[in-house]
Amino acid sequence: MDRHVEVLIAGAGPAGCAAARMLAAWGHQVILVDRPPGTRPALAESIPPSARRILSALAMANAVEAAGFQPWLGNTVWWGDAGPRVEAFRPGETGYQVERSRFDKVLRGEAARAGADVRTGTVRHVVVPGLESAGSAPASGADALATIDVDGQLTEIRASIVLDCSGRAGVIARHGLRDGGTSHRTVALAGVWQAGKTWPEAQDGHTLVVSHADGWAWSVPTDPETRYFTVMVDPERSHLARGVAAVDVYRAELDKVAPFRPWLEHATLVAGPWGADASLYSCRRQAGPGFLVVGDAASFVDPLSSFGVKKALASGWLAAVVVHTMFTTPAMAGEAMAFFERRERAIVDGLRKQTREFATGAAGAAEGAGHPFWEARTSSGPARVERQESLVEGEGPDPSALARDPDVLAALDDLRRRPEIRLRLSDQADIRKRAAIRGNLIVMDDHLFAPAWPGGLRYLRNIDLLTLVRLAPKHRDAGELYEALFQAHPGVSLPDFLGALSTLLARAVLEHKV
């Protein structure tokens, strides 16, 4: 029997490494179990510029930058009946094009440097008190019990809490927690191609994305001479389900992707193809006494979103905050776990809604119209998104969407026309306590609740909404209100103030006195 550990993390991908890095840095005992290297290469993935923020919060940004990954400079898209559409990122904004095995190795190194005990092995099963595990006797006491296979040698480890970060394997999730979510399957077939200097220069560093009648395809450059080309296929509607060699299916599917032909004409397939299951799933439950299901173990979103790695990093960071809260403030454990589940579901629902919109665009095009591949995906996944604001990572409404919202624009125009303002909190809105992240803890804090924000909201456009609604009735001039807010929170910008105030009016949180 190994020594007792506070936190056991099964899986050393982005979610597991993020959680391990933060928990170890906060002084907790962490064992991070990294599965042995596989014989099959991992897919290459695009990590968006917005992921730099979470990497910085994890204190991993410098290590990732030093690794020298190919910069992601934008997308070139042939989608539906439109294209090509070149979407370059703004100057100074770049993401990363990564080979996942190398990227994950960088993250593991950072977790180890923070003090996590990184071990190579396979987590065979985990027994958590109060959670049924197939074929296992209940764990005694309050601890979870995990069995680790290291080179054929089985070791048992007891932990106060286990984080299932094992991705699709789902060492905890697979025991009654996971919901398949869709009736169709998707397989990614990937190959590595090299072409020297013959790639088109205009799309250097670009991810290529193409839809066609039978599926879609994408290409990620990992260095100036190497690109991964991946086709997404339905195995039931392709020859994969009929025993045809993967390389023949791969080449047949690539032949359907007309925009790739100029890229591959002078290129050579140097590795692969290999397949990876890319079917969607989610969990009915992501947290409970003694466990959290984190990252891809909890849910898998369509690669169309390009947010898979970022989602995993954010999930790992949030899991670390929740676990730290459970250890330091046991009375908040229930609220912290509920917060984790709400945030995870909001993220997944938002990304799946986005993917359905992409699929709808492809299904409505001439080539995709009526095709089963796209028709099935226009309604894929559980539709839990209610009639409320579209959330970005559970943090609040998307500012870019609000900037185009006709109700918000009308409220702003009305504000500008009024010689004075007389504002009050609407009867439809109120202020209540809700769990929130403050530093590295989950705490109960005041939030605004309204029909548009049934889960509560505190910040919008970098504005503390509670301060704004408390100051608003005291001022008759919008300029004076801005000055008062600036004194309370130095540095807030006038555009952010006007946007937040207009949104509060448009969403019937504030109203003009008659």
MARTORZA-189851 format. One record per residue (C-alpha): x, y, z. Coordinates in Angstrom, 2 decimals. Example, Ala and Ser with C-alpha at 12.3 -4.5 7.8 and 13.67 -1.06 7.14 Angstrom:
! residues 2
c1; c2; c3
12.30; -4.50; 7.80 $
13.67; -1.06; 7.14 $
***
This chain:
! residues 514
c1; c2; c3
0.00; 0.00; 0.00 $
1.41; 3.38; -1.03 $
1.25; 6.37; 1.31 $
-1.92; 8.38; 1.51 $
-2.03; 11.39; -0.79 $
-4.34; 14.37; -0.77 $
-4.97; 14.43; -4.52 $
-4.57; 11.68; -7.12 $
-4.92; 12.82; -10.73 $
-5.54; 10.14; -13.36 $
-4.32; 11.45; -16.70 $
-1.53; 13.90; -17.57 $
-3.05; 15.74; -20.51 $
-3.81; 19.47; -20.40 $
-6.56; 19.15; -17.75 $
-4.54; 16.90; -15.45 $
-1.35; 18.92; -15.77 $
-3.20; 22.21; -15.16 $
-4.82; 20.88; -11.99 $
-1.59; 19.29; -10.78 $
0.44; 22.44; -11.41 $
-1.88; 24.68; -9.39 $
-2.61; 22.29; -6.52 $
1.08; 21.50; -6.03 $
1.94; 25.21; -6.13 $
-0.70; 25.80; -3.42 $
0.99; 23.27; -1.16 $
-1.09; 20.14; -1.68 $
0.27; 16.62; -2.04 $
-0.40; 15.56; -5.62 $
0.31; 12.37; -7.53 $
-0.16; 12.79; -11.29 $
-0.37; 9.48; -13.17 $
0.81; 9.69; -16.78 $
-0.05; 6.73; -18.98 $
2.86; 5.02; -20.79 $
3.69; 6.36; -24.26 $
1.49; 4.84; -26.95 $
2.51; 3.49; -30.31 $
0.02; 5.67; -32.18 $
0.79; 9.36; -32.73 $
-1.53; 11.97; -31.29 $
-3.38; 14.47; -33.43 $
-2.05; 17.95; -34.03 $
-4.28; 20.68; -32.65 $
-4.76; 24.43; -32.88 $
-4.75; 26.38; -29.61 $
-6.38; 29.82; -29.96 $
-4.76; 33.13; -28.95 $
-7.29; 33.46; -26.10 $
-5.69; 30.41; -24.43 $
-2.67; 32.56; -23.55 $
-4.70; 34.02; -20.70 $
-5.36; 30.67; -19.05 $
-1.77; 29.55; -19.69 $
-0.57; 32.69; -17.90 $
-2.93; 32.02; -14.98 $
-1.44; 28.51; -14.79 $
2.12; 29.95; -14.87 $
2.78; 27.79; -17.95 $
2.87; 30.47; -20.64 $
6.64; 31.00; -20.57 $
7.36; 27.28; -20.91 $
4.92; 26.89; -23.81 $
6.38; 29.93; -25.54 $
9.93; 28.65; -25.05 $
9.01; 25.31; -26.66 $
8.90; 27.03; -30.05 $
5.61; 25.70; -31.38 $
4.49; 26.80; -34.82 $
2.47; 30.04; -34.41 $
-1.20; 29.87; -35.32 $
-1.83; 32.98; -37.41 $
-5.42; 32.43; -38.57 $
-7.76; 30.23; -40.58 $
-8.55; 29.66; -44.22 $
-12.05; 28.26; -44.48 $
-14.13; 26.69; -47.23 $
-17.47; 26.14; -45.46 $
-20.86; 25.39; -46.92 $
-21.21; 27.15; -50.25 $
-18.87; 30.00; -49.25 $
-15.13; 30.36; -49.46 $
-12.32; 30.53; -49.45 $
-12.51; 32.86; -46.46 $
-9.19; 34.00; -45.01 $
-9.45; 34.86; -41.32 $
-6.14; 36.27; -40.12 $
-5.79; 37.06; -36.44 $
-5.23; 40.67; -35.47 $
-1.59; 41.88; -35.38 $
0.10; 40.67; -32.22 $
-2.44; 37.87; -31.66 $
-1.17; 34.36; -32.27 $
-2.07; 30.94; -31.02 $
-0.11; 27.70; -31.19 $
-0.10; 24.80; -33.66 $
1.00; 21.84; -31.58 $
1.74; 18.17; -31.71 $
-0.17; 17.10; -28.64 $
2.44; 14.66; -27.38 $
5.10; 17.40; -27.31 $
2.71; 20.00; -25.92 $
1.59; 17.70; -23.11 $
5.23; 16.94; -22.25 $
5.86; 20.66; -21.69 $
2.85; 20.84; -19.36 $
3.95; 17.74; -17.41 $
7.34; 19.33; -16.87 $
5.69; 22.40; -15.37 $
3.52; 20.26; -13.08 $
6.61; 18.42; -11.87 $
8.51; 21.67; -11.28 $
5.64; 22.90; -9.12 $
6.05; 19.83; -6.89 $
3.61; 17.28; -8.32 $
4.78; 13.66; -8.12 $
4.51; 12.57; -11.77 $
4.42; 8.81; -12.25 $
4.15; 6.68; -15.38 $
1.48; 4.01; -15.17 $
-2.08; 3.05; -15.94 $
-4.94; 3.68; -13.53 $
-6.80; 0.38; -13.71 $
-9.76; 1.35; -11.57 $
-10.83; 3.80; -8.89 $
-13.30; 3.12; -6.08 $
-14.92; 6.20; -4.55 $
-17.10; 5.96; -1.40 $
-20.73; 6.51; -2.33 $
-20.11; 6.07; -6.05 $
-20.73; 2.64; -7.54 $
-17.81; 1.24; -9.54 $
-18.37; -1.79; -11.73 $
-16.76; -4.95; -10.39 $
-15.26; -3.30; -7.29 $
-16.01; -3.52; -3.62 $
-16.79; -0.23; -1.85 $
-13.82; 1.67; -0.52 $
-13.58; 1.69; 3.26 $
-13.46; 4.98; 5.13 $
-13.69; 8.38; 3.47 $
-10.82; 7.91; 1.02 $
-10.91; 6.88; -2.61 $
-8.87; 3.83; -3.54 $
-7.03; 3.63; -6.87 $
-5.12; 0.73; -8.38 $
-2.15; 1.74; -10.55 $
-0.38; -0.60; -12.97 $
3.32; 0.26; -13.35 $
5.06; -2.19; -15.70 $
2.75; -5.00; -14.56 $
3.22; -4.19; -10.87 $
-0.05; -3.20; -9.17 $
0.02; -0.48; -6.52 $
-2.88; 0.77; -4.43 $
-3.07; 4.45; -3.54 $
-5.55; 6.07; -1.17 $
-6.47; 9.68; -1.83 $
-8.74; 12.25; -0.25 $
-9.95; 13.15; -3.73 $
-9.37; 11.75; -7.23 $
-9.53; 13.86; -10.37 $
-10.52; 11.85; -13.44 $
-8.54; 13.61; -16.18 $
-8.18; 10.44; -18.24 $
-10.00; 11.75; -21.31 $
-12.08; 9.32; -23.34 $
-10.92; 6.41; -21.13 $
-12.91; 7.91; -18.21 $
-11.58; 5.78; -15.36 $
-14.33; 7.16; -13.10 $
-16.69; 8.64; -15.70 $
-17.27; 5.33; -17.48 $
-18.89; 3.82; -14.40 $
-22.40; 5.15; -14.79 $
-21.64; 8.86; -15.14 $
-21.22; 9.26; -18.88 $
-23.94; 10.03; -21.39 $
-23.15; 9.30; -25.04 $
-25.27; 12.25; -26.09 $
-25.52; 11.43; -29.81 $
-26.68; 8.57; -31.97 $
-23.89; 8.99; -34.50 $
-20.17; 8.43; -34.35 $
-17.28; 10.38; -35.82 $
-13.78; 9.11; -36.48 $
-10.80; 11.34; -37.23 $
-8.35; 9.86; -39.75 $
-5.04; 11.73; -39.70 $
-1.83; 11.62; -41.66 $
1.39; 13.63; -41.63 $
2.51; 15.21; -44.91 $
5.69; 16.99; -45.91 $
6.16; 19.24; -48.90 $
9.35; 21.21; -48.46 $
8.80; 24.78; -49.65 $
5.80; 24.10; -51.88 $
3.03; 25.05; -49.41 $
1.19; 28.23; -50.45 $
2.85; 31.11; -48.59 $
-0.36; 33.10; -48.10 $
-1.60; 30.56; -45.58 $
1.61; 30.00; -43.62 $
0.58; 29.22; -40.03 $
-3.09; 28.90; -40.97 $
-5.44; 26.11; -40.00 $
-7.36; 24.97; -43.08 $
-10.99; 23.95; -42.60 $
-13.19; 22.49; -45.36 $
-16.71; 21.09; -45.39 $
-18.05; 18.78; -48.08 $
-21.11; 16.61; -48.53 $
-19.77; 13.57; -46.64 $
-17.97; 15.30; -43.78 $
-15.28; 17.85; -43.12 $
-11.50; 18.07; -43.01 $
-8.83; 20.21; -41.46 $
-5.09; 20.74; -41.69 $
-2.66; 21.99; -39.03 $
0.96; 22.97; -39.74 $
3.47; 21.90; -37.08 $
6.51; 23.38; -38.82 $
7.12; 25.16; -42.14 $
7.47; 21.86; -44.04 $
5.01; 19.60; -42.20 $
1.24; 19.52; -42.01 $
-1.27; 17.14; -40.46 $
-4.26; 16.55; -42.75 $
-7.27; 15.08; -40.95 $
-10.63; 13.93; -42.33 $
-13.68; 13.55; -40.11 $
-15.89; 10.67; -41.22 $
-18.89; 8.72; -40.05 $
-17.65; 5.10; -39.78 $
-21.13; 3.70; -40.40 $
-21.40; 5.57; -43.70 $
-17.85; 5.01; -44.90 $
-15.83; 1.93; -45.75 $
-14.27; 1.97; -42.25 $
-17.15; -0.16; -41.03 $
-16.63; -2.69; -43.85 $
-13.05; -3.75; -43.23 $
-11.40; -1.59; -45.93 $
-7.81; -0.56; -45.13 $
-7.61; 2.78; -43.30 $
-5.17; 4.21; -45.83 $
-7.59; 3.54; -48.67 $
-10.47; 5.16; -46.79 $
-8.22; 8.09; -45.88 $
-7.15; 8.76; -49.45 $
-10.71; 8.31; -50.73 $
-11.98; 10.86; -48.21 $
-9.14; 13.29; -49.02 $
-10.11; 13.08; -52.69 $
-13.48; 14.61; -51.75 $
-11.77; 17.69; -50.27 $
-11.17; 19.75; -53.40 $
-9.38; 22.71; -51.71 $
-6.71; 20.32; -50.36 $
-5.68; 19.03; -53.79 $
-3.23; 21.87; -54.59 $
-1.68; 21.43; -51.15 $
-1.15; 17.69; -51.50 $
-0.18; 17.56; -55.17 $
3.55; 17.81; -54.41 $
3.43; 16.51; -50.83 $
4.35; 13.10; -49.42 $
2.50; 11.13; -46.76 $
5.27; 10.38; -44.23 $
3.25; 8.98; -41.30 $
-0.17; 7.44; -40.85 $
-2.95; 7.44; -41.39 $
-4.25; 6.51; -37.97 $
-7.72; 6.83; -36.50 $
-9.05; 8.44; -33.35 $
-12.59; 8.34; -32.03 $
-14.02; 11.88; -32.14 $
-17.59; 11.07; -31.14 $
-19.27; 13.43; -28.70 $
-20.18; 12.56; -25.11 $
-20.82; 14.27; -21.81 $
-21.37; 13.36; -18.16 $
-24.59; 13.52; -16.21 $
-22.54; 14.19; -13.09 $
-19.09; 15.76; -12.88 $
-18.51; 16.05; -9.13 $
-19.19; 14.33; -5.84 $
-17.56; 13.58; -2.49 $
-14.12; 12.26; -3.30 $
-14.03; 12.89; -7.05 $
-14.19; 15.36; -9.92 $
-14.49; 14.46; -13.61 $
-12.40; 17.01; -15.48 $
-11.64; 18.08; -19.06 $
-12.19; 15.52; -21.80 $
-13.11; 12.88; -19.23 $
-16.27; 14.91; -18.53 $
-17.12; 15.90; -22.08 $
-15.79; 15.89; -25.61 $
-16.64; 18.74; -27.93 $
-16.38; 18.68; -31.69 $
-12.90; 19.71; -32.94 $
-14.74; 22.23; -35.14 $
-14.73; 24.60; -32.16 $
-10.89; 24.60; -31.89 $
-11.40; 25.06; -28.15 $
-10.74; 21.51; -26.94 $
-7.31; 22.15; -25.40 $
-8.34; 25.52; -23.99 $
-11.46; 23.94; -22.48 $
-9.33; 21.23; -20.86 $
-6.87; 23.76; -19.42 $
-9.70; 25.89; -18.02 $
-11.41; 22.81; -16.59 $
-8.18; 21.72; -14.88 $
-7.64; 25.18; -13.39 $
-11.22; 25.32; -12.11 $
-10.91; 21.81; -10.65 $
-7.82; 22.95; -8.75 $
-9.72; 25.94; -7.32 $
-12.59; 23.67; -6.26 $
-10.31; 21.10; -4.62 $
-8.32; 23.82; -2.84 $
-11.62; 25.22; -1.52 $
-12.73; 21.79; -0.32 $
-9.51; 21.37; 1.68 $
-9.27; 24.89; 3.11 $
-12.99; 25.68; 3.58 $
-14.81; 22.35; 4.05 $
-18.13; 24.13; 4.64 $
-17.99; 25.35; 1.02 $
-17.43; 21.88; -0.48 $
-21.01; 21.42; -1.66 $
-21.24; 24.90; -3.19 $
-17.83; 24.45; -4.83 $
-18.80; 21.16; -6.47 $
-22.12; 22.57; -7.65 $
-20.28; 25.58; -9.10 $
-17.91; 23.24; -10.96 $
-20.79; 21.32; -12.51 $
-22.66; 24.48; -13.57 $
-19.58; 26.00; -15.15 $
-18.64; 22.82; -17.01 $
-22.15; 22.43; -18.42 $
-22.30; 26.07; -19.49 $
-19.03; 25.74; -21.38 $
-20.05; 22.53; -23.13 $
-23.50; 23.83; -24.02 $
-22.01; 27.00; -25.50 $
-19.47; 25.12; -27.62 $
-22.02; 22.57; -28.82 $
-24.41; 25.34; -29.79 $
-21.59; 26.87; -31.84 $
-20.87; 23.52; -33.50 $
-24.54; 23.03; -34.39 $
-24.49; 26.42; -36.08 $
-21.45; 25.35; -38.14 $
-23.19; 22.09; -39.07 $
-26.34; 23.97; -40.06 $
-24.27; 26.11; -42.44 $
-22.79; 23.02; -44.06 $
-26.12; 21.18; -44.20 $
-27.77; 24.10; -45.98 $
-25.15; 24.29; -48.70 $
-25.71; 22.77; -52.12 $
-23.32; 19.85; -51.56 $
-24.40; 19.15; -47.99 $
-28.15; 19.66; -48.34 $
-30.04; 16.64; -47.08 $
-26.88; 14.62; -46.45 $
-27.12; 12.33; -43.38 $
-23.68; 13.33; -42.04 $
-24.73; 16.97; -41.64 $
-28.40; 16.41; -40.87 $
-27.43; 14.29; -37.85 $
-25.06; 16.96; -36.56 $
-27.42; 19.92; -36.77 $
-29.11; 18.59; -33.64 $
-26.21; 16.71; -32.01 $
-25.85; 16.71; -28.28 $
-28.30; 17.56; -25.52 $
-29.78; 21.01; -26.02 $
-29.78; 22.45; -22.50 $
-29.18; 26.08; -23.49 $
-32.22; 28.04; -22.36 $
-33.53; 31.41; -23.49 $
-30.85; 33.54; -21.87 $
-27.58; 35.31; -22.64 $
-24.97; 33.32; -24.58 $
-22.14; 32.70; -22.10 $
-18.44; 32.70; -22.82 $
-16.87; 30.07; -20.54 $
-19.55; 30.74; -17.98 $
-18.08; 34.19; -17.25 $
-20.84; 36.35; -18.72 $
-22.39; 37.52; -21.98 $
-20.10; 37.80; -24.98 $
-19.17; 41.52; -25.27 $
-18.76; 41.30; -29.05 $
-22.33; 39.94; -29.36 $
-23.67; 42.65; -27.07 $
-21.97; 45.32; -29.18 $
-24.20; 44.23; -32.09 $
-27.35; 43.60; -30.05 $
-30.17; 45.88; -31.31 $
-31.72; 46.24; -27.85 $
-28.39; 47.28; -26.33 $
-27.74; 49.73; -29.17 $
-31.23; 51.18; -28.76 $
-30.67; 51.63; -25.01 $
-27.38; 53.40; -25.69 $
-29.01; 55.72; -28.22 $
-31.79; 56.49; -25.72 $
-29.20; 57.33; -23.05 $
-27.48; 59.80; -25.35 $
-30.74; 61.57; -26.15 $
-31.86; 62.05; -22.54 $
-31.03; 65.41; -20.90 $
-30.82; 63.60; -17.55 $
-31.14; 60.09; -16.18 $
-33.25; 58.83; -13.28 $
-32.52; 55.16; -12.79 $
-33.65; 52.47; -10.39 $
-33.25; 48.72; -9.98 $
-36.04; 46.98; -11.86 $
-38.59; 44.80; -10.08 $
-37.45; 41.99; -12.41 $
-33.94; 42.07; -10.95 $
-32.55; 41.39; -7.50 $
-29.26; 40.86; -5.68 $
-28.53; 37.49; -4.10 $
-25.56; 35.43; -2.96 $
-24.01; 33.01; -5.44 $
-20.82; 31.00; -5.55 $
-17.98; 32.76; -7.37 $
-14.23; 32.48; -7.84 $
-12.14; 34.87; -5.79 $
-8.42; 34.21; -6.15 $
-7.93; 30.49; -5.59 $
-11.16; 29.89; -3.67 $
-14.88; 29.50; -4.28 $
-16.76; 31.98; -2.08 $
-20.32; 33.20; -1.72 $
-20.64; 36.66; -3.20 $
-23.41; 39.05; -4.26 $
-24.59; 38.83; -7.88 $
-27.28; 40.38; -10.03 $
-30.11; 38.07; -11.04 $
-32.53; 38.83; -13.86 $
-34.54; 36.86; -16.46 $
-31.66; 37.19; -18.93 $
-29.17; 36.01; -16.29 $
-30.95; 33.36; -14.22 $
-27.59; 32.07; -12.96 $
-26.50; 35.51; -11.76 $
-23.85; 37.90; -13.04 $
-21.33; 40.17; -11.32 $
-18.94; 41.54; -13.97 $
-19.52; 42.70; -17.54 $
-17.01; 44.50; -19.78 $
-14.65; 44.70; -16.77 $
-17.35; 46.61; -14.87 $
-18.52; 45.60; -11.39 $
-22.27; 45.60; -12.04 $
-23.20; 45.75; -8.37 $
-21.25; 48.95; -7.90 $
-22.86; 50.38; -11.01 $
-26.47; 49.57; -10.00 $
-25.86; 50.95; -6.50 $
-24.41; 54.20; -7.85 $
-26.93; 54.68; -10.68 $
-29.90; 56.00; -8.60 $
-27.65; 58.65; -7.01 $
-26.79; 60.51; -10.23 $
-28.80; 62.42; -12.80 $
-26.06; 62.66; -15.41 $
-24.34; 59.76; -17.17 $
-21.00; 61.60; -17.07 $
-21.27; 62.07; -13.32 $
-22.18; 58.41; -12.91 $
-19.08; 57.43; -14.88 $
-16.90; 59.67; -12.68 $
-18.35; 58.06; -9.54 $
-17.71; 54.59; -10.92 $
-14.16; 55.58; -11.89 $
-13.48; 56.75; -8.35 $
-14.73; 53.44; -6.98 $
-12.83; 51.39; -9.58 $
-9.99; 53.44; -11.13 $
-9.13; 52.50; -14.67 $
-12.57; 51.57; -16.00 $
-12.97; 52.82; -19.56 $
-15.81; 55.01; -20.79 $
-16.78; 52.58; -23.62 $
-16.95; 49.68; -21.14 $
-19.08; 51.80; -18.78 $
-21.50; 52.83; -21.55 $
-21.72; 49.24; -22.81 $
-22.44; 47.85; -19.35 $
-24.99; 50.55; -18.53 $
-26.78; 50.07; -21.86 $
-26.87; 46.31; -21.30 $
-28.36; 46.73; -17.82 $
-31.11; 48.87; -19.34 $
-31.67; 46.58; -22.34 $
-31.97; 43.53; -20.06 $
-34.42; 45.28; -17.69 $
-32.02; 45.20; -14.75 $
-32.09; 48.99; -14.48 $
-35.05; 51.06; -15.62 $
-35.83; 54.75; -16.04 $
-38.11; 56.20; -13.36 $
-41.34; 57.58; -14.74 $
***
